[in-house]
Amino acid sequence: MMASPVAIREMGVRLFSDRNPPFEHPDLLRLHQDMFADTPVKYDVDLLQERNNNAYHDMSVELLEATGLDGIMQDVDVLLLAYNFPNIRPDISIVNYLMDRYQARFTSFAVNDLGFGAPFAALHMIQHYLSREGYNKGMLLIMDQTALPYETMELNVTNGPDTAAVILLDRRTGRGPCLLGVEMRYADQSISDTASLVMDRLCTETSIHRSQITLLIHPDLEQECVGSSWYEDCGWKGCYDPSRWSAAPFFALQELLEYEDRSEYICLMHLEHTDSFIHALLIQTGDARVDGQ
């Protein structure tokens, strides 16, 4: 069974396109050299000169202050950080930095090693946290910085900017969008068939029909699913820009939520190539009635 729906109270996204000089420290240099020793990964510090060099703790503060959410950090009960690319400052724990900066007492940890599907898993966790006693407000920070001293497949294909998103959720009743459910499934059969199973489960658990859903989908997943019955049944369909990394679906979601003629339900669906997983969120755009009330 899915966890109880949770209200999406605030959401903000941000591009970080300003370029900063690389962070230089002897210990960091030794860390990278030791990490890549006896591996096929080639360490190339000169690559950092071409990147923006944003650290996650700085990005977090800029995003929170730009959205005004820095003022409610002491009310947050659980905060998760989701990312794919590692931070350029491994000496700083982002969640502990934020807890100290804002004198907060939230439960916090990072979710990674899931590719760009990390935010979906993190939202699944937050939804379950908010069903427990003592957890009323949850926050998800999503970010990816691209200053890496080695070559990566993703950055070779697309050189997108550093990006971040923040989502504030709670379990109280009220007006606004609502996260109904999260599904994650390994594609042990065809990609299209697995996506169909994911959509069917989301619809069954919420008693809605595919025709009621606006689908925001990864373009690679769209190529696999065009023409299939479940895909064609969806109401409106569009792709999001994957060059915005882990936050990509939420840039598209925020834009879609601003449209007056949007559907009542939105499904974000992501294909993670590296581990053949499909991740999906189902969001209700109207009044959020949660806690079964």
C-alpha positions in Angstrom: 0.0 0.0 0.0 1.1 3.6 -0.7 1.7 6.0 2.1 -0.9 8.7 2.8 -0.8 11.6 0.4 1.1 14.7 1.5 0.6 18.3 0.5 3.2 20.1 -1.5 3.3 23.5 0.2 6.2 25.2 -1.7 8.5 24.4 -4.6 11.4 26.4 -6.0 14.0 25.7 -8.7 17.2 27.6 -9.6 19.9 27.5 -12.2 23.5 28.3 -11.0 25.3 29.6 -14.1 27.8 31.9 -12.5 31.4 30.7 -12.7 33.6 30.5 -9.5 37.3 29.6 -9.3 38.0 26.0 -8.3 38.3 25.2 -4.6 42.0 24.4 -4.0 43.2 22.6 -1.0 46.1 20.1 -0.5 43.9 17.6 1.3 41.3 17.7 -1.5 44.0 17.0 -4.0 45.2 14.0 -2.1 41.7 12.7 -1.6 41.1 12.7 -5.4 44.4 11.2 -6.2 43.9 8.4 -3.6 40.3 7.8 -4.8 41.4 7.4 -8.4 44.5 5.4 -7.7 44.5 1.9 -9.4 41.3 2.7 -11.3 40.8 3.5 -15.0 39.4 6.9 -14.1 41.8 9.7 -15.3 42.2 12.5 -12.8 42.3 15.9 -14.6 42.2 18.9 -12.4 42.2 21.2 -15.4 38.6 20.2 -16.1 37.6 22.3 -13.1 38.7 25.5 -14.8 35.8 25.0 -17.4 33.1 24.4 -14.8 31.0 26.6 -12.4 32.4 25.2 -9.2 29.4 25.6 -7.0 29.4 23.8 -3.6 26.2 22.2 -2.4 26.1 24.1 1.0 26.3 27.4 -0.9 23.8 26.4 -3.4 21.4 25.3 -0.7 21.6 28.6 1.1 21.1 30.6 -2.1 18.0 28.5 -3.0 16.5 28.7 0.5 17.0 32.4 0.7 15.7 33.0 -2.8 12.5 31.1 -2.0 12.1 32.5 1.6 12.2 28.9 3.0 15.2 29.8 5.1 12.7 31.3 7.5 11.0 28.0 8.3 13.9 25.7 8.7 13.4 25.4 12.5 9.9 23.9 11.7 11.2 21.2 9.4 11.1 17.7 10.9 12.9 15.7 8.2 15.2 17.1 5.5 16.7 14.9 2.7 19.3 15.9 0.1 19.2 14.1 -3.2 21.9 14.3 -5.9 23.8 12.4 -8.5 27.1 14.2 -9.0 29.3 14.4 -5.9 29.9 17.7 -4.1 33.1 19.6 -4.8 33.5 20.0 -1.0 33.6 16.5 0.6 34.8 18.1 3.8 31.4 19.7 4.4 28.3 17.7 5.4 25.5 19.7 3.8 22.7 18.6 6.1 24.7 19.3 9.2 25.8 22.6 7.8 22.2 23.6 7.3 21.2 22.4 10.7 23.9 24.5 12.3 23.3 27.6 10.2 19.5 27.6 10.9 19.7 26.2 14.4 17.3 23.4 13.3 16.7 19.9 14.8 15.5 17.9 11.8 16.2 14.3 11.0 18.4 14.5 7.9 20.5 12.5 5.5 21.5 12.3 1.8 20.2 10.0 -0.9 22.5 9.3 -3.8 24.0 6.4 -5.8 20.6 6.1 -7.6 21.5 8.2 -10.6 19.1 10.9 -11.4 16.3 8.9 -9.8 17.5 9.9 -6.3 14.7 12.5 -5.8 12.0 10.0 -6.4 13.4 7.7 -3.7 13.8 10.6 -1.4 10.2 11.7 -1.9 9.1 8.1 -1.2 11.0 8.3 2.1 9.6 11.7 3.1 6.1 10.6 2.4 6.5 7.7 4.8 8.2 9.9 7.4 5.2 12.2 7.3 2.9 9.4 8.1 4.6 8.9 11.5 3.9 10.7 14.8 6.1 13.7 15.3 6.9 14.3 11.6 4.7 17.1 10.2 6.9 19.0 7.8 9.4 17.5 5.3 11.8 19.2 2.9 13.7 17.8 -0.1 16.7 19.6 -1.5 17.7 18.4 -5.0 21.0 19.5 -6.6 23.7 18.6 -9.0 27.0 20.5 -9.6 29.1 19.7 -12.6 32.7 20.6 -11.5 34.3 17.1 -11.6 38.0 16.5 -12.1 37.3 13.5 -14.4 35.3 12.7 -17.5 31.8 11.5 -17.2 29.4 10.2 -19.8 26.6 12.5 -18.7 28.7 15.7 -19.0 30.2 14.5 -22.3 26.7 14.2 -23.8 25.2 17.4 -22.3 27.0 20.3 -20.7 24.1 21.7 -18.6 24.4 24.2 -15.8 24.4 23.5 -12.1 20.8 23.1 -10.9 18.8 22.8 -7.7 15.2 22.5 -6.5 13.5 22.5 -3.1 10.2 21.0 -2.1 8.4 21.6 1.2 5.8 19.1 2.1 3.5 18.5 5.1 0.6 16.2 6.1 -1.9 18.8 7.1 -5.1 19.5 5.1 -5.3 22.6 2.9 -5.2 24.0 -0.5 -2.6 23.2 -3.1 -0.9 20.4 -5.0 -0.6 17.0 -3.3 1.9 14.1 -3.8 -0.3 11.0 -4.0 2.3 8.3 -4.6 5.7 7.2 -5.8 6.5 4.1 -7.8 10.0 2.7 -8.6 10.4 -0.5 -10.6 13.3 -2.4 -12.1 12.7 -3.1 -15.8 13.0 -6.9 -15.8 11.0 -6.9 -19.0 10.7 -4.3 -21.8 11.0 -0.7 -20.8 7.5 0.1 -22.2 5.9 -2.8 -20.4 7.5 -1.9 -17.1 6.4 1.8 -17.5 2.9 0.4 -18.1 3.0 -1.5 -14.8 4.2 1.6 -13.0 1.4 3.7 -14.4 -1.2 1.0 -13.7 -0.1 0.7 -10.1 -0.3 4.5 -9.6 -3.8 4.6 -11.1 -5.1 1.5 -9.2 -3.9 2.9 -5.9 -5.6 6.2 -6.5 -8.7 5.0 -8.5 -8.0 7.3 -11.4 -7.8 6.7 -15.2 -4.8 7.3 -17.4 -6.8 9.7 -19.5 -7.0 12.1 -16.5 -3.2 12.3 -16.3 -0.8 14.8 -17.8 2.5 12.9 -18.4 5.9 14.6 -18.0 8.4 12.0 -19.2 12.1 11.7 -19.8 12.7 11.9 -23.6 14.5 8.6 -23.8 11.6 6.9 -22.0 9.2 8.6 -24.5 11.0 7.0 -27.4 10.6 3.6 -25.8 6.8 4.1 -25.1 5.4 6.1 -28.0 2.6 4.0 -29.6 2.0 1.8 -26.6 -1.6 1.8 -25.3 -0.9 3.1 -21.8 1.1 6.0 -23.2 -1.5 7.0 -25.8 -4.2 6.8 -23.2 -2.7 9.6 -21.2 -4.3 13.0 -21.6 -1.5 15.5 -22.4 2.1 14.3 -22.9 5.4 16.2 -22.8 9.1 15.8 -22.2 11.3 17.5 -19.7 14.8 18.8 -20.3 17.2 16.2 -18.9 20.2 18.6 -19.0 18.9 19.9 -15.6 20.0 16.7 -14.0 18.3 15.4 -10.9 16.1 18.5 -10.6 15.0 18.3 -14.3 11.4 16.9 -13.7 10.8 19.6 -11.1 11.7 22.5 -13.4 9.0 21.1 -15.8 6.6 20.5 -12.9 6.8 24.0 -11.6 6.2 25.4 -15.0 3.2 23.2 -15.6 1.7 24.0 -12.2 1.5 27.7 -13.3 -0.8 26.8 -16.2 -4.5 27.4 -15.5 -5.7 24.7 -17.9 -3.6 21.9 -16.4 -5.0 18.5 -15.8 -6.0 17.5 -12.3 -3.3 14.9 -12.1 0.4 15.0 -13.3 2.7 12.1 -13.5 6.5 12.6 -13.6 8.2 9.5 -15.1 11.9 9.0 -15.3 14.1 6.3 -16.9 17.5 5.7 -15.2 19.6 4.0 -17.9 22.4 2.8 -15.7 20.3 0.4 -13.6 17.2 0.1 -15.9 14.9 1.5 -13.3 11.7 3.5 -14.0 10.7 6.1 -11.3 7.4 7.9 -11.2 5.5 10.4 -9.1 1.7 11.1 -9.2 0.7 14.6 -8.2 -2.8 16.0 -7.7 -2.9 19.7 -8.7 -6.1 20.7 -7.0 -7.1 21.0 -3.3 -5.0 18.7 -1.2 -7.1 16.7 1.3 -4.7 14.6 3.3 -4.7 12.4 6.4 -7.8 10.8 5.1 -9.9 13.8 5.9 
